Amino acid sequence: MTTSAPLPEPNKQLSDPGTLLLDYLDYYRSAIGARIEGLSDEDLRTSRLPSGWTMLELLKHLVHMEQRWLRWGFRGEPVPAPWGDRGPEDRWYVAPQESAAELLTALHAGGEYTRAVASEAPLSAVAAAGGRFAEDGAERPTLGWILFHVLQEYARHAGHLDIVRELTDGTVDK
């Protein structure tokens, strides 16, 4: 069993909620990358769980999840495939030609987009109608709610990847 060095969390003196949220999102994106670093393509595409998902599928899910909530959700922008992490059987799916490097690049590009959105709107801003959220007058979430939701997705799935990484090669996170 090997132990990986811990990633530094955001500065403990941060008190601005927006900055804290964005810095923790960056932290978890880095943690996700660290969980899959150094593994072969075969390891990333092999499930070690009864549910059948792979590390690469989870990575792709995170790319699309953040896009669904920020680009398609908060901004209401058109997205060609908001559920592009789903395959024909409505399960997470990664095509054979998709690589970890491409997906990690997309993950970090999504993070840059999220930072740009958050720099232009207060946490109290309400998501646009017309993308993920219908123009039917139903209550839409605030940017703060969306960022917290995305953060909990990252934190939960980083924990999942901790377990799968340990099952794959014995590496544990400190």
Sequence and secondary structure as in RCSB ss.txt:
>XXXX:A:sequence
MTTSAPLPEPNKQLSDPGTLLLDYLDYYRSAIGARIEGLSDEDLRTSRLPSGWTMLELLKHLVHMEQRWLRWGFR
GEPVPAPWGDRGPEDRWYVAPQESAAELLTALHAGGEYTRAVASEAPLSAVAAAGGRFAEDGAERPTLGWILFHV
LQEYARHAGHLDIVRELTDGTVDK
>XXXX:A:secstr
  EE     S TT   HHHHHHHHHHHHHHHHHHHHTT  HHHHH   STT   HHHHHHHHHHHHHIIIIIIIS
    S TTTTB TTSSB   TT  HHHHHHHHHHHHHHHHHHHHHS TT B  SSSSS SSS    BHHHHHHHH
HHHHHHHHHHHHHHHHHHH  EE 
